[in-house]
């Protein structure tokens, strides 16, 4: 079975988009810059294991306090 470079490129592109979306969702709750979190997720996804490690890192990071939880 031959795996063409086109199929590998399509897989990496789709994987990067999915990881970027998940990173953005997690970044909204856990960082102050969710766009940067999504961009880093997409860049790290060029090597898929790095993308997965980055998402796991975001999952275990503490949530930011909400506006209602911050004392005045």
N, C-alpha and C positions, 0 to 999 in steps of 0.2 A: 504494500500500500504506500503510495507516494503522497506526501503532504507538501503542497505547494507553498511557496512564500506568500502568495496572495491570501490563502486561508489563514496562515499565521498572522499576517498583518490585520486581517479583518477581526480575528479573535482578540488581538491586543487592542485594537481600536474600540471594540464593543466593551471589552473588559475595563478599559480606561474610562469610558463614559459612565459605566455602572459604578465604579469605585469613586469617581468624581461626584456623582449624585449622592451616594451614601456618605461620603466625606462632607459634603455640603450640609446634609441633614444633621449629621453629628456635630459639625462645626457650629451650626446655629445654636446648639445647646451648650457646647463645651468650650468655645473660643469666642473671642471678640471679633475675629476676622474670618467669617465662614467662607468667603470667596477664596482667600488664601489657602484655607484648609482644603477646599475642593481642587484648587490648582495643584497643590502638593500631592494630593491623592492621585490626580491624573498623571502627573510626572512620575511618581513612584510606580504607577501601574505599567510602565513600559517593561519592567521586570515584574511579572505578576506576583511573586512571593513578597516583594517589597510593598506592593499595594495592599495586600492582605495584612501584612504586619502593621502598616500605617493605620488601617481601619481598626484593628484590634487595639492599637495604642489609643486611638480616639475613644473607643468604647469604654476603656478602663479609666480614662481621665475624668476627674470630678466635674460635675455640672457647674456652670456659673450660677451665682445667686440671682434670683429673679428680682425685679424692681420692688415687689411687695415684701420681699424677705430682707431687704437692706434697711437697717434702722435709720431714722431721719436725724 
